[in-house]
C-alpha cells in the first residue's frame, strides 16, 4: 500500500511492518511481504530506485534500517543497514508525517 496521506497507527498492529521510503518524493509503501514488493509498488508509481530505502517498523515504534534493497555501493552503502545518518533521519521525518 502506497502512503501519500496520514494513516492511523492502528494499521501497523503486526509483529513488524516492512516499509520502503522514497526520500525524494517523501512517500512510503508499507505492509508488503518483501521490501522488494514495496519498492516495485513505488517504482510503478513513478519513484526512482535510487531514491528508495528499506526499513522495518515494530509495534513499539522502534525502527530498524535493514533491507536487501539498501545495498547500494554507488551511494556508499555496502551493507543491508542504512549507514548514512542523514538518510535515516529523512526516513524518520517522512514516517512522522504520515503516522
C-alpha positions, 0 to 999 in steps of 0.5 A: 500500500502506497502512503501519500496521506496520514494513516492511523497507527492502528494499521501497523498492529503486526509483529513488524511492518516492512516499509520502503521510503522514497526520500525524494518524493517523501512517500512510503509503501508499507505492509508488503511481504518483501521490501522488494514488493514495496519498492516495485509498488513505488517504482510503478508509481513513478519513484526512482530506485535510487531514491528508495530505502528499506526499513522495518517498523515494530509495534513499539515504534522502534525502527530498524534500517535493514533491507536487501534493497539498501545495498547500494555501493554507488551511494556508499552503502555496502551493507543491508543497514542504512549507514548514512545518518542523514538518510535515516533521519529523512526516513524518520521525518517522512514516517512522522508525517504520515503516522 
